[in-house]
Amino acid sequence: VFFTMHVTTYIWQTNSVILHLLCTTGAAWPPLKLVNPFCAMKADDGPCKAIHKRYFFNIKNRKCEVFEYGGCHGNDNNFLTLEECQEKCTILWEQISFLEPGVCRGYFTRYFYNKETKSCEAFKYGGCLGNQNNFRTLEECQTQKFQIMLTSNWNTVMSPHLVFLEPPFPEPPAIPSLCMTPMDSGLCRAKELRFFYNHSTGRCRPFSYSGCGGNENNFISRKSCLRICKKGMGSDSKKGERRLIKIKKKRKKQPVKSLGIEIIPERAQL
């Protein structure tokens, strides 16, 4: 199955050309090939509680995005700058446009995209190493990647990176607005274990709540956090917000004192 590309509009700007492309396909988009395997990891803010601006490669959106790093642990999909993230996880055309048979002595038929002829061609692969311009079948080569050649400046949408041709991703379902708010420990001096939803990583993380103030992104258990901000996504999000309000009222009526610490009964949780 081949992608069909129609150039629908030309917009001329100073020293730049933007191509508006309409891409259609009758098949699912092939798997993304990554330069480094750690680029497929989810953003991990780690267990610490600092707030550092970092970048990670989002495998769903296929681009580098910002997230908040706690300051310790996490994983290798964590970069100080956008440029470093793009260097490690974005495939540059200069890196893979050439033929690379590898260093081993196998004799396997593979296909690569030839920038000069603008077509996919067969070559003999040694069986190890090489580069990402290496496809098992002619169809895979033709459907997975293509290069838009422009000699003038690039618009931010069209960069000198190899472009992945793909159907647009569906819009992610909406989540309750309270799940989008940052962690807020409040104004008092108590130390209560609570959980908040980290929108950047899609995880519920523990934090120390001071006992007063703060915001609604504050859950007494990881389970309740996940139910509202993960499982409550989409059409049930408003219902989830209403349930949270009811639970707050129950919590005020059913405090249990134990060693000076307020504990919420399990039945009052989500």
C-alpha positions in Angstrom: 0.0 0.0 0.0 1.4 3.3 -1.0 0.8 6.8 0.4 -0.6 9.3 -2.1 0.7 12.8 -1.8 -1.2 15.8 -3.4 0.4 19.3 -3.4 -2.6 21.4 -2.8 -1.2 24.9 -2.1 1.9 26.9 -2.5 2.6 29.8 -0.2 5.6 31.9 -1.1 7.3 33.9 1.6 10.6 35.7 1.8 13.3 33.1 1.1 11.0 30.2 2.0 8.4 27.9 0.5 5.8 26.1 2.5 4.2 23.0 1.0 0.7 22.1 2.2 0.4 18.4 1.7 -2.7 16.2 1.8 -1.7 12.7 2.6 -3.9 9.7 2.4 -3.4 6.0 3.0 -5.3 2.8 3.2 -3.1 1.1 5.8 -1.9 1.6 9.3 1.2 3.7 9.8 4.4 1.5 10.1 6.3 1.5 13.4 8.6 4.4 14.1 12.3 3.6 13.8 14.3 5.3 16.6 18.0 6.2 16.6 18.3 5.3 20.3 16.0 2.9 22.2 15.7 5.2 25.2 13.8 7.7 23.0 10.8 5.4 23.3 10.6 5.8 27.1 7.9 7.9 28.7 8.9 11.2 30.5 9.9 10.3 34.0 10.1 13.1 36.6 11.7 10.8 39.1 11.0 10.6 42.9 12.5 13.9 44.0 10.5 17.1 44.3 12.6 19.7 42.6 11.2 21.4 39.4 13.7 21.5 36.5 12.8 22.2 32.9 13.9 19.3 30.7 13.0 17.9 27.3 12.0 14.4 26.3 11.1 12.7 23.0 7.4 12.0 22.8 7.0 8.9 20.7 3.3 9.5 20.1 3.8 13.0 18.7 7.2 12.1 17.3 8.8 15.3 18.5 10.7 16.7 21.5 8.6 18.3 24.2 9.2 19.9 27.6 8.5 18.3 31.0 9.2 19.0 34.7 12.0 16.8 36.2 12.2 16.2 39.9 16.0 16.3 40.0 16.9 12.6 40.6 16.6 9.2 39.0 14.2 9.0 36.0 15.5 7.6 32.7 17.7 8.5 29.8 14.9 10.2 27.8 15.8 13.4 29.6 17.7 16.3 28.0 18.8 19.7 29.2 18.1 21.4 25.9 15.7 21.0 22.9 18.7 20.8 20.6 20.2 17.8 22.6 16.9 16.0 22.5 16.6 16.5 18.7 20.2 15.4 18.2 19.7 12.1 20.1 16.2 11.2 19.0 15.4 12.9 15.7 16.8 11.2 12.6 18.7 13.8 10.6 18.7 13.3 6.8 22.5 13.7 6.7 22.9 10.8 9.0 20.9 8.3 7.0 20.6 9.4 3.4 23.7 7.4 2.4 23.9 3.6 1.9 25.5 1.8 4.8 25.9 -2.0 4.4 27.4 -2.5 7.9 30.6 -4.2 9.1 29.4 -7.9 9.1 29.8 -10.4 6.3 26.2 -11.4 5.7 24.5 -11.1 2.4 20.9 -9.9 2.9 18.8 -8.0 0.4 17.6 -4.7 1.9 16.3 -1.4 0.5 17.4 2.2 1.1 16.2 5.6 0.0 18.5 7.2 -2.5 18.5 10.9 -2.2 20.0 11.4 -5.6 17.5 9.3 -7.6 14.6 10.1 -5.1 13.7 6.4 -5.1 14.1 3.2 -3.0 16.8 0.9 -4.2 18.1 -2.6 -3.3 21.5 -3.2 -1.6 23.3 -6.0 0.2 23.3 -5.7 4.0 26.0 -7.4 6.0 23.7 -8.2 8.9 24.8 -5.8 11.7 25.2 -2.1 12.4 24.6 0.2 9.4 22.1 3.0 9.8 18.3 3.7 9.8 18.1 3.9 6.0 17.6 0.2 5.9 14.3 -1.6 5.0 13.4 -5.2 4.7 11.0 -4.7 1.8 10.6 -2.2 -1.1 7.1 -1.5 0.2 8.3 -0.6 3.7 10.9 1.8 2.2 8.3 3.5 0.0 5.6 3.9 2.5 7.5 4.8 5.7 9.7 7.7 4.7 10.1 10.4 2.1 12.2 13.5 1.8 11.0 17.0 0.8 13.8 18.7 -1.0 13.9 22.5 -0.6 17.0 24.6 -1.2 15.6 27.7 0.5 14.9 28.2 4.2 12.6 25.9 6.0 9.4 26.8 7.8 9.1 25.5 11.3 6.7 22.9 10.1 9.0 21.7 7.3 12.5 21.2 8.8 15.7 19.7 7.3 14.9 16.5 9.2 13.6 13.5 7.5 9.8 13.8 7.5 7.7 10.9 8.7 4.6 10.7 6.6 1.7 9.7 8.7 -2.1 10.2 9.2 -2.8 12.7 11.9 -3.2 11.4 15.4 -6.6 11.7 16.9 -7.1 14.4 19.6 -6.4 12.9 23.0 -9.5 12.8 25.2 -10.1 15.8 27.5 -9.3 15.3 31.2 -10.8 17.3 34.1 -9.3 20.7 34.4 -8.2 20.0 38.0 -5.8 17.4 36.7 -4.0 20.0 34.7 -3.1 22.2 37.7 0.4 21.9 39.1 1.2 20.3 42.5 0.5 22.7 45.4 1.5 21.7 48.9 -0.6 24.5 50.5 0.1 27.1 53.2 0.2 25.2 56.5 3.0 23.1 58.2 1.5 19.6 58.4 3.0 16.7 56.4 0.2 14.6 54.9 0.8 12.0 52.2 -1.2 13.0 49.2 -1.1 12.3 45.4 -1.3 14.7 42.4 -1.7 14.0 38.7 1.4 15.0 36.7 0.0 15.9 33.3 3.4 15.8 31.6 4.1 12.2 32.5 0.6 10.9 32.8 1.2 9.5 36.3 0.0 10.1 39.8 2.8 11.1 42.1 3.1 11.4 45.9 3.7 14.7 47.6 3.6 16.2 51.1 0.5 18.3 51.7 0.7 21.0 54.4 -2.9 20.5 55.5 -4.6 23.7 54.1 -4.8 25.7 50.9 -3.5 24.2 47.7 -5.7 23.2 44.8 -8.0 20.4 43.7 -5.2 18.3 42.2 -4.9 16.6 45.6 -6.0 13.0 46.2 -5.8 10.9 49.3 -4.8 7.8 47.4 -3.1 6.9 44.1 -6.2 4.9 43.2 -8.5 7.9 43.4 -6.1 10.1 41.5 -5.9 7.5 38.6 -9.7 7.1 38.6 -10.4 10.8 38.2 -7.5 11.8 35.9 -6.9 8.6 34.0 -10.0 6.4 33.9 -12.2 9.4 34.2 -11.0 10.9 30.9 -13.4 11.7 28.2 -17.2 11.8 28.5 -17.1 10.9 32.2 -14.8 13.8 33.2 -17.5 16.1 34.4 -19.1 13.3 36.3 -15.7 12.7 37.9 -15.5 16.3 39.0 -18.9 16.1 40.6 -17.9 12.9 42.5 -14.9 14.6 43.8 -17.0 17.4 45.3 -19.3 14.9 47.0 -16.3 13.0 48.4 -14.9 16.2 49.9 -18.2 16.7 51.8 -18.0 13.1 53.1 -14.4 13.6 54.2 -15.4 16.6 56.3 -18.1 14.5 58.1 -16.0 11.4 58.6 -12.6 12.3 60.1 -10.9 9.7 62.2 -8.1 10.9 64.6 -5.1 8.7 65.1 -2.0 9.9 66.8 -2.9 13.5 65.9 -3.1 12.7 62.2 -6.4 12.9 60.3 -7.1 9.7 58.4 -9.9 9.4 55.9 -11.9 6.1 56.0 -11.4 3.8 53.1 -15.1 3.9 52.1 -14.9 7.6 51.6 -12.3 7.1 48.9 -13.1 6.7 45.2 
